[in-house]
Amino acid sequence: MSRIGKQPVAIPQGVEVKVSDTNKVTVKGKLGELEQLIDPAITIKIENDQVVLERATESKDHKSKHGLYRALISNMVQGVTEGFETIQELVGVGYKAEVKGQILDLSLGYSHHIFMQLPPEIKIEAISERGKNPIIKMKSADKQLVGQVAAKIRSFRKPEPYKGKGIKFQGEELRKKAGKAAEK
């Protein structure tokens, strides 16, 4: 049995979980509402403030989906109660980030600015302090959406291995390479 799948998901105070006939799970909380379609092979029950998932058979496919959907529902419950946040750092001379409504304006050393339209579910903030690298903070109830947008922003200028210039996640350790001078 799936170790993750068999663990129930606790429903905190103020969170409402509904399961429709079409196996659609809706989680509502103070930070928003999230929906997820669940495979028909997985049955969902709500018992004493807990969501319990069970699978139809012991096939490999059903075992993998059992743990997957339990983790997705757990992330939805955590998202509508606490939310998810990513922090990215812009490392490089002249690198800047500005937020204008839901548009992120990035200056990353190219001959042009990069403008990115963000989904309305994401709250974004750009922090620039003198003497420190600019920081981009994103918050949302949807973990997958925050990760996807963060990956897209990082793809504009990935950290290079020699000086470490680029967009990196805060706290990320980069493996730096030695340059030509190290050969001698």
Residue, then its C-alpha position, 0 to 999 in steps of 0.5 A: m500500500s502507498r505510504i503517502g496515500k494511506q495517510p489521511v489529510a486533516i481538514p483545518q478549521g475554516v476549510e471546506v472540502k467538497v467532492s462532486d459526483t464527477n470526482k472533482v475535489t473543491v477546497k475552499g479557505k481564507l486564501g481562495e478556492l482550488e479544484q482538482l479532478i481525481d481519477p475514477a479509480i481513486t475514491i474519496k471519503i470525508e470522515n471526522d474532519q479528514v479526507v481519506l483516499e482509497r484505490a480500486t485495485e493493487s495495480k501499479d498505475h492505481k498505486s502511483k495515483h493513490g499517493l499522487y492525489r493524496a499529495l495534491i489534496s494535501n497541497m490544496v488544503q495547505g495552499v488555502t490555509e497558509g499559501f505558498e511562497t517562492i523567493q528569487e534573487l537577481v544576481g548580476v550588475g544592473y539586473k532589475a525587477e519592477v512590478k506594474g500591476q500584474i506585469l513583471d518588468l525584468s532588466l537582465g543585461y539584454s538589449h531589451h526589457i522582458f515583460m511578463q504577464l502574471p496570472p491574477e492568482i499570484k501576488i508578486e512583489a519586487i524588492s530592491e535594496r541598495g547594496k543587495n541583489p534585487i528580490i522577487k517574492m511570489k505568493s499564491a494558494d496554488k503550489q503548482l502555479v507558483g512553481q511554474v511561474a518561478a521556473k518561467i522567470r528563471s528560464f529568462r536568465k539561468p545562473e551561469p556556472y562561472k560567476g553565478k550571474g542570473i536568476k536563482f532561488q534564495g538559498e540555492e547553492l550553485r556549483k561554480k566551475a573554475g575558470k581558465a586561470a585554475e589550469k596553471 
